[in-house]
């Protein structure tokens, strides 16, 4: 990244050197207020340009500069920051890859003008990028709907898959595999046939079995063979890649209390880690629950599936560990390296069918054959179903920064949300995922918000959304009903009258006085920053109407 202390002229020269001209891979846009231009008029906003550039060969969008000249005008990013805006791009631009997606921010030291450079990755093979549910391409200095010929070029791109996990290791032999791991794999393979082929499978030699289960390729040892079945001392065959799992036990202060490292064979490591995790008893307090008073925090599937997914989809070329972080009596976090290949978590959960392609196809196929991952796909969906069944929060996925972090809560985190699940049995899994985001104050896309609004499940102006009375009423829960009324809040005239009455009564008011006056009357969904900005808006409106004035210290009524 460039020096953040550059003066305006230096920054212009720096940008001119990096982005000398506008073309299909680079655009210069003023977009002086991101609040209006990030997701605004289709074909003329940030997400449209990002989608268009990605659907070509990737490139850059420079924001806060004059079109044609690259003169720096600066952009008001409002409450948008680089990290949350990156996530917004992924939500609003369907199929946009996350690997290589990055926003650089520059602020001139002399004129305090802000410039953003969005680094945009090329679309994945045969997956054009959408914005506003449309495809775009750049023609001269404008965006237009993608032509049929351009779309056909993308849809017919070759799917060249370099399967790291399928590579043969010439020097490795069957003696480098763990006999106990082979035995476990054979028993798991027999489960695929529900006992109908046990005698036949038992009659096979190890070499025949390994080939049949795709754990080897024509009797050759592959990286898949070593990962799943290799002796611990055989891990050197994977160099410079590594296949190790780190397990951490942390207390409520996020301090490590225990730590261990597990290595190959992974088919055995999974069970060792599963036995290590403290699956304590959870006692229910939610009224109306159909559960007994207590039960285990995690079922067997929930313990195994995220870890098996991490092994299957790890980008081993990055040389990273797979991490399992256990928080005492709270939650589990599973982390692996590599961008999330499907379009989104939502698409995986709502579409009940396997993914079309994987990072490690050979490894995934072998793991399916030994019952480590779902035979017909849908493992992630089952995680959501299981959490819903227990009235626990939905699994949380962080797919930013070329990593995947899956967090599974082992408790009812929000009793209000649990009551909603209990009282609204007709909600679909997709509905629950979106409502879970609303409860967690996690932003959702415009399309998702429109979908929930049409079903009558939310109210409020985007992005300040809250659960509707239709959802709240069946719960008969006083706290939820109170929260609903508070989120509806009052109109601006009510708040303005409060401010005027306060100053009239006490002659003057400091900003802190007025903030304390309205703070507990503002909607719960507003952040502290949004509450601060709301007061600023109210004061500015009264000042423009010459009702109140500011003398540099306090607010006064205009006589």
Secondary structure, 3 states (H helix, E strand, C coil): CCCCCCCHHHHHHHHHHHCCCCECCEEEECCCEHHHHCCCCCCCCHHHHHHHHHHCCCEEEEECECCCCCCECCCECCCCCHHHHHHHHHHHEECCCCCCCEEEEEECCCCCCEEEEEEECCCCCCCCCEECCEEEEEECCEEEECCHHHHHHHHCCCCCCCCHHHCECCCCCHHHECHHHHHHHHHHHHHCCCCCCHHHHHHCCHHHHHHHCCCCECCECEHHHHHHHECHHHHHHHCCCCCCEEEEEECCCCCEEEEEEECCCHHHHHHHHHHHCCCCEEECCCCCCCCCCEEECCCHHHHHHHHHHHHHHCCHHHCCCEEEEEECCCEEEEEEECCCCCCCHHHHHHCCCCCCCCCCHHHHHHHHHCCCCCCCCCHHHHHHHHHHHHCCCCCEEECCCCEEEEEEECCCCCHHHHHHHHHCCCCCHHHHHHHHHHHCCCCCCHHHHHHHHHCCCEECCCCCCEECHHHHHCCCCHHHHHHHHHHHCCCHHHHHHHHHHHHHHHCCECHHHHHHHHHCCCCCCCCHHHHHHHHHHHHHHHHHCCCEEECCCCEEECC
